[in-house]
Amino acid sequence: MRLVLDFETYFDKEYSLKKMHTLEYVRDKRFLVHGAAVQTDKSEPQWLSEASLRRFVETLPKDVELICHNTYFDGLILFHHYSFVPHVYRDTLSMARALLQPLSEHNLDYLCKFLNLGEKIPEVLQLTEGMRTLPAAIAQQLGVYALNDIELTGKLYDKLLPGMPNDELGLIDLTMRWCCRPVLHVDLKRIVRAYKKAARTRKEKIKVSGTKLEVLSSQNRFVEYATSLGIVVPRKLNAKGKEIPALAKNDLGFQQMITEYPEHRALFEGRMAAKSTLEVTRIKRIYKIGKNGTLPMPLNYYGAHTGRWSGSDGLNPQNFTKKSELRRSIIAPSNWVILVADYRQIELRLNLWFCKELAWFDVLRDGQDIYAVAASQHYGVPYEEVTEAQRFFGKTLELGLGYNMGWRKFRNQCALKKIMLSEEEAYRTVSVYRNSHPNIRGKWTELSNKLISMYQEYYKEPYDPVTFIHEGVLLPNGMRLDYAGLRPTEDGDWFYGLGNKKKKIYGGLMLENIIQALARIVLGEHLLKIHAAGITSVSSTHDEPIMVVRKKDAEEATKAVEQIMTCAPEWAPELPIEVDLSWAREYSK
C-alpha cells in the first residue's frame, strides 16, 4: 500500500530543526505531533489529528510503501513514537539528490517550482510557533498546508520515479533504514574514557606547541607569533576575493608550510588541535544519544557527486577513526555482534582495471601486496624486506598518484601523514610512478580530450563500462556522473556547474570521479545482495558495509558476506575483488 505522509510538529524559538539535529529533536521530551497529512494509494488525502493519527497507524498493513520528502524525519517519528516500520521506505529528497544533482537546492518548494508541479503554501508554519495547543482556525490552516505538501510530494515522486533504477530505490530504502530504524547501542563507560582521551590529547598538543591557546585560536595572533619565529605564513583568496592567511588544515598553503618548517610541527599541530573540537563534541553527542536510546548511523544517499554517501544529521560514521575508542564504544545489541567487511584496495584495483594496467594484477595473482611491491620499487629493497613504514609510503604513493597528482601536492600529502620528502624525492617518486603506469598516465590525457567531445550537444560514445554523453557520463547502474554547465575557459581549463557552483574538471579528476562512482556501484550491488540474504546492514563507511548478526550465526554470516562481496560485477567480470572480514560485540575494526 502506498502511503504519502507529512508530519507537522511543535517547535519554538529554541526547540526547532533549525537549531537541533533531527534525532535530538524527535527524541526530545518537548516533542509533540500536531497532526499529519496522509494519503493511501489513490484515496482522498486527509488531515489527521494526533489522536486519530495513532489509530490510523495501528491499522496500517505490513506492506506499506512510505513516501515522504526527507523521510529521515517522518520515518524516525513513525519508529520512535508509533513503533511502526514500513515495508519499504521511499524518499523524494534522496531521489532528487541523485537525478537533479546540479540544482542549488533540493527542498520540496524549490523542486516543485523547478518542475512546474506547484508550490508550498507560504507563512503558515510561523503561525504555530510556540503553540502546544493550536486554536481551531490555525489548526485548519496547518491541515491545508500539510495536505498541499503531500500532494506536492506525491507529484514529485511520480515525476522522478521513471528515472530511478530499481537497485537505486533499494539503496534509498536501505539508507532510510540506517537512519530511521537504529539498532546499535553505546557503551557509556567506554565512551566516557574516549572523551577523556580526546580531550587530553588536544590539551597535550596545545601544551607542547610552545604558545598559548589564545594565540593558537586567533588568526591574527597566530600569524604574528609564527612570523616572529621566521615562518612565512601562506596567503589565499577568500570567497570575496580578499587575501587572508591560509591556515585551515586542508589549505594547500598550510600543508606546504608544514612541509617547509618541519622543526615547527608541534606548533602547527597545536594550531590544528586548538581549532578542531569536532572529535570531542562528536563523542559528547554520541554519549547523549546512547544515554537516551539506540544509535542510528545516518548517511545522505547520493550525498557526493560520484553517488557516494555523505554524512548526515551531524553524525558521519564514515569519519570515525579506525580502531579508535569512539568506534569501540559502539556496540551491538545483547547476543548480537557487529560484522564489518572491508574491500582490499577496491579503488586501486578498479583504476588498474579501467586503465588496463593488467600487469599489476599478476602481483595479486602471485599473492603479493601491491603496496609492498610499490615500496620495494621505490626504496630499492627486496619485497620480503619491506618494513611497515615503507609499505605505508607505498600505499600513500599508489592511492595518491593514480589521478594525476603533481609532485608538490604529493609532497604535502605525505607531510600530513608525517612522511617527509625533499622536493627532489617527491619529483622522482611521481616520475617513477608515471613511467611504471603508462596506461594510467595515458588515460589522463584521453579523458581530458573527452571533455571537448562532451561539450558537443548530442554527443554519445560507449566506453566500456561507461558511456560518454553531452555534459555527463552514463554509469553501468543506469545513473550518471553529471557535468552540467561544462564550459572551457580562454586559458584552456574546463569547469562545470550551474550558477555559482563552478568546479574545475580535468582528465585526472574525471578518472577519479569515474573510479569512485564504479566503486560505489560495486558496494551498492553487494549491499543489496547482503540485504536479500537476510543480513541486516546498519550503515557503510566508504568501502565497508557494517552489519549486525546474531552471535550464534556470525561464522555462517561471515562466509555468506565473503561470498557475496568477492563476486565481481557483470560489467567487470575479470575484476579481482578481495575482502577482509571481522566481527565483535563492539565496532572495533
N, C-alpha and C positions, 0 to 999 in steps of 0.2 A: 504494500500500500504506500502510495506517495503521500508524504506529509511535508508541506511547506509551513515553516514556523518562525515566529519572531517574538521573543520575549521583550516586555517593557518593564523596567525595574526602577526602584527608588535610587535617587542619588542626591547629593547636596554639594556644597562648595568644597568640602574636604574629602568626602566619600564619593569618588567618581572614577570612571575608567580613564579620565584624563590625568589622574594623579596616582592611580594604583594599577598594578598588574591584574590581568583577568582572574587568575587563580585566587589571589588575595581578596579581590572584590567579591567574587562569588561565594567564598567561604567565610566572609566577614559576618559577624553577629548582627550587623546593621542591614544585611541583605534582605530585600523584600521584593516580591513579584507583584506588580500592579495588575498584570494580566498578560495575555498573549494572543496574537492573531494566528489562526490556524486554517489550513485548507487541506483536506484529504482528497486524493485523486482529482476528479473534476467537479467535486461538490462545491457549493457556495462557500466562500470564506466566511469565518465568524470570529468575533472578538469574545474571548472568554475571560471572566474574572478569575482571580486566583483559586477560589473555591471550586468553580466549575472546571477550571483547567486541571486540577488534581484528579477529579473524577474522570475527565476526558483521557488523561494519560493512563489511568488504571484500566481503561477499556481498550487500549490500543493492542492490535495483534502483534505477533512476533516478527512479521515480515515488513516492518516499516522501513521505507527509504526516506531518510530525513534530509530535507533540503533547506539550507539557510545561507545567509550571507554572513560570513565569519562564524562558521559552525563551532569553532572552539568555544565561543561564548555560550551559545544556546545549547550545544551538546553537553557542556560541562554543567550547566544548570540542570538539565534533564537528569544527568547521572547523580549529581551531588544532592539535589533537593527532591528529586522524584524517583530515584533509583531505577531509571529507565535507560536502556542501551538499545538503540535501533539495530535492525539487521544490517543496514548499510548507511554510512554517512556520505552525504554529498555537500559540496561547499562551493558556491559560486565565486567567492573571493579567490580560492585556490585555482579554479578554472580560469579566471580572468588573468591571474598572475602568469599562467602558462601560455594562454592564447593571445593575450593583449599586453604582453610584457613591455613594449616600448612606451605605453601610456604613462603619464606622470603620476596618476593616481589610480587606485582600484577600489575606491569606496562605491557604495551602491548608487548614490546620486550621480556621480561623475560617469560611471559606466553606462547607466541607463540613458543619460543625456547624450553620450557619445554614440550610442547605438539606436537612438531615437525610439526608446521604449517607454519614455515618460520621465517623471522626476519626483523626488520626495516632496512631501508637504512641509514647508519650512516653519520654523519657530513654534513648534508645538511642545517639544520636549522641555524647553525652557520654562514653560508654564507649570511643570510638575516638580521643579527643583525644590528640594527640602520638604516635600509633602509626603507623609507616610499614608495619609488617608486623602483620597482625591475627591473633591466636590464633583457632583454628578456631571456638570457641564464640562469640566476639564477631563473627566474620565471618558466622556463621549468623544471629545476631540482626540484624545490619545488613542482610542479604539480606531477611529477613522484613519489616523496617522499610521498605525500598525497594519491595518488592512491594506492600505496603499503600499506599504513596504513589502508585504508578502506577494501582492500582485506583481510588483516590480521584480522581486526575487524569482518568482515562477517564470516570468517572461525572460529574464536574463538566463536562467538555467536552460530553458528550451532553445534560446538563441545560441548558447555556447556548446550545448551537448553534442551536436553533429561533428564538431571539431576535435572532440576529446576521444582518443583511443581508449578501448575498454581497459587495457592494462593501467593507463594513467588514472582512470577513475578508481581502479582498485588501489592505487598508491595514495590517492586522496583519502580514501576510506581508511587505509592503514594509518596515515598521518593523523587523522582526526581521532583514531582510537588511542594513539600515543598521547594525544592532548586531553581527550575527554574522559578516558577510562583508565586512570592511573592505578598501578598495582604495586609499585615499588615502595619500600619503606626507607626511613633514615635511622641509622644507628646514632642516637643522640649523644651518647658518651664519646663516641669516636669523632664526631664532627666538632664537638667542643675542643677536643685535642687538636683537630685540624685548624680550627680558628686560632688557637693559641700559637701554633707553629707558624702559621702565615703571618700573624701579627708580629711575632718575634723576629722572623726572617726580615720583614720590612724594616723593623726597628734597627736591626743589626746593620743592614745595608746603609741606612741613613747615618748610623753612628760612625761607621768606618769611612764615610765619604770624605771626611776632612772638613766638613762645614755643617751648618745647622739646617733643620727642616725648613725654617722660614726662607733661607737662601735657595734651597733646592726647589721649593714650591713656587717661588716667584720668578717669572721670566726675566724681568729686568735685573733683579739682584743676582740671579744665576749667571747671566751674561757678564755682569760686572765682575763677579768673582772669577769666572772662567778666564776672562780677559786678563785679570791680574796674574794668572798663572801662565800666561803666554799662549793660551789657547785661542785660535782664530775661530770664532763661532760662526757657523754657516748661516746663510740667509735664504729665504724663499719668498715667493709672492703669495699672498692670501687670496681669498675669493674676490676681494675688491681691488686686487692689483697692487696692494700695498706691501712693501718689503718688510718682512718680520723675521726674527730668529727661527731657524729650522730646528726645533728642539723636541718635537714629537718623536717617540721611539721608532716609528716607522718612516720618518723623513729620511730620504736618501742622504741629505747633508749630515744629519745626526749620525747615521751609520758610518759615513766617511770619517767623521770626527772621532768616533770610537776606534776606527782602524788607524788613524793618523797619530793618535795620542794614547797608545796602549798603557803608558805609565799612569794615566788618569782614569783607568777603567772603574775604579772604586767610586770616583766622583760621578761618572755617568750612570752607573748602576744605582747610586744613591738618588740621582735625579729621577730615574725611572721608577724607583720604589716610592719616592715622595709623591709622584704624580699619579701612581696607579694604586687605586684602592679596590679594584674590581674583584680580586680573589677574596679579599676579606669580606666585602659586602655580599658577595655571592654566597659564601659559606654561612653568613648570618641569615640570609634569606632562606637557604635550604634548611637550616636548623628550625626556623619558624614554621616553614611548610611541614616538615616532618613531625613537628610537635603537635600540629593540628590535623594531620591526616596523611594520606598516601601522596607520593611524589610523582607527578607527571614528568615526561621528558619531551616537552613540546618543541616542534620544529615547524617552520614555514615550508609547505610544499612549493616547489619551484621558486625558492627564495633567491636563487642566483641565476645569472644569465645562462649558464650551462644546464639548468634544470636541477641542480643540486639543492638540497635542503639548506635552510639557514636558521639561525637561532630565533626563537620566538618567546614572547612574554617575559623577557628579561632573564630567561634561563637558556643557555646554549650548551647542551651536553656535549656538543662537538668540540668545545674548548676546555673540557675538564681534563686536566693534565693526567697523562697515563701514570699509573702506579702511585698516584697521589693519595693522601689521606682523604681528600674530598671524594674521590671515586670510591675508595674503600668504605666510606661512610654510607654509601647507597647499597641497600641490601634487598634480597628477595623476601617474599612472604615466608612464614614458617613452613618448613618441609619442601621449599622450592629453592632453586638455585638460578643464578644469572649465567647464561651461556653467551659467550662473546666469540664471534668469528671475524677474523681479520684477513683480508686478501694479502697475499705476498706481492708487493710491487705491482699492483694492478695497473696503475697509470703508466709506469715504466714499460711494462710488457705490452700494453696497448700501443704505446708510442713506437716501440720497436716493430710491432706487427704492422701497424698502419703505414709506417715509413719503409717497410720491407728490409729492416736491418736483421734479417733472419739468421745470420751467422751467430748472433748473440744468443739465439735460442739453443745453440749447441752447448753453451755454458750451462743452461738449465738442464738439458738432457744428460749432461755429464754429472749432474748433482752438485754443481758448484754454485757459489753465491756471486751474483753479478756485482754487488757492491765490493766484495773482497777482490774480485778479478780487476775491477776498476782501480782499486787501491794498489794492487800488485803492479799494474802497469804504470801508475803514477809514481810510486816510490821506487820501482825497480827492484822489488824483493820477491822471492818465491811466494806463490799463493798460500802455501802452508804456513808461512811465517808472518802473514799479515796480522797486525795487532787490532784490538777493538777500536782504538783511537784512529788507526789508519782506515779501518773498514767504515767508521763513521764519516770520515772525509770522503771515501769512495761513494757512500750514499748521498752525501751533500752534492758531490760532483754530478752523479748520474741524474739525480732528481732536479738539480738546478740548471743544468746546461742544455737540456733537451728542447728548450723553447727559445733558443737564440739569445740567451742571457749574455751580456758582454762581460769582459774581464773585470771592469770596475765594480759593477753591481755584484758579480760573483764574489769578489774580494770582500765587499761589505756584508754579503750574506754569510760568508764564512766567519767574519769578525763577530757577528751577532751570536754565532754558535761557538765562540771562543776558539776559532781556528784562525790563527794569524798568518796571513800570506803577504809576501812582498809583492810589489807591482809586477816584477818580472815573473815571479812564480805563478801569480794569478793569470797573467797573459799566456804563459807557457801551458798552463793547465787547460785553458779554454782552447788554445790552438790544437793541443794533442787530442782533446775530445772531438773537435770538429773533424780532424783528419781520420779518427778511428770510427766515426759515424757519418760517412759521406752521404748516405741516403737521407738521414735526418736533416743534414745541412742543406741538401738539395730540396727537401720538402719546404723549407722556409721560403726559398726563392719561388718555388712553384706556387705556393699558396699566396704569396704576395702578388703574383701575376693574376691569380684568380680574382683578386679584388677588382681588377679592370673589367673582367667579364661580368662580375656580379653587379657592377654599376649599370650594365645594359639591361633595359627593360625586356622582358620575355626570355631572358637567358635561362637555360636549363641544361645541366650536364651531369649525367650519372658518374659517380666516382666512388666505387665500392669501398665501404658500405654506405656512403652518404651520397647526396645529390646536391650539387651547387645550383642555386637559383638566384634570381634577382633579389639582392639585399637579404640573402639568407642561405642556410644550409639545411636541407632536409635530412633528418636522422632516421636510423632504421626502425625506431619505435613509432614513427608517424608524426613526431614533433619536429620542431625546427629551432636552429640557432638563428636568432633574429638580428639582422644588421640594418634595420630600417633607418632611412636617412643617410645611407652610405654616400660619402662625398669625398673627392680628392681636394687637396689644398694646392696653392700655387707652388709650394715647395716640394710637392710630390708625396706628402703624407696623406694618410687616409683616416677619416673619422666617421663614426656612425652615431645615431641617436636623434631623438626628436626634441625640439625646444632647446632648453639649456643643458640637457643631458647628453653632452657630446663626449665620446670616448674614442681614443686613438686605437687603431687596429693595424696590424702588420702580419706578415707571414708566420713568424714565430708565435705570436699571441693567438692567431687563428688556430694554429696547430694545438696549442694548449687548450683552447675552447673546445675543439673537436674531441680531443682525447678525454678531457674531463666529462664531457657530455656522454661519450661512449662508456666511460667507467660508471657513470651514474645509471646508464641503461642496464648494464650488467648487474649492478646492485639491485635495481628495481625489479628486474626479472626474477632474481633469486629471492628477494623479499616476498614476492607474491607466491612463489613455489613453497617457501617455508610456511607461509600462512595457510596455503592449501593443504599442507601436510598436517595441519592441526597444531603447529607450534606457534606460541604467542610471542610476537616481537613487541618490544616496548619503545624502541627508538633506533636511531642509527647515527653513528659518528663517522662521517666521511665514508670510509671503506669498511666499517664494522657494523654489521647487524647486531643488535643487542636483544636477547630473548630471555624469557623465563620458562623454566620447565620444572616439573616435579623432580625432586632429588632422586627418587627411585627410577625415573625414566631418563636420567641425564646421559648415561652411556649410549643408550639407544638413540636419543635425540641428537647427540653429537655426531654419530655415524650418519644419520639421515641428513643433517645440515651439511656435513662434509660432502656427501654425495651430490647434493643439490648445488652447492657453491663451486664445485670443481667441474661442473658441466659447462662447456663453452657455449656461447650463444649461436643461434643458427646463422647469423651474419658473419661470424668469425669462428668457424668450426675448428680451425687449427690453432687457435689461441690457447697457450698453456696456462691454466689457472690453478693456483695452489692456495691453500688457506690454512691459517693457524687457528685452532680452537682451544678454548679453556672454559672451565666453569667453576664457580664457587658461590658461597652464600652471598659474598659481597662483590661489588663491581670492581674487581681487582686488576683487570688487565690494563 
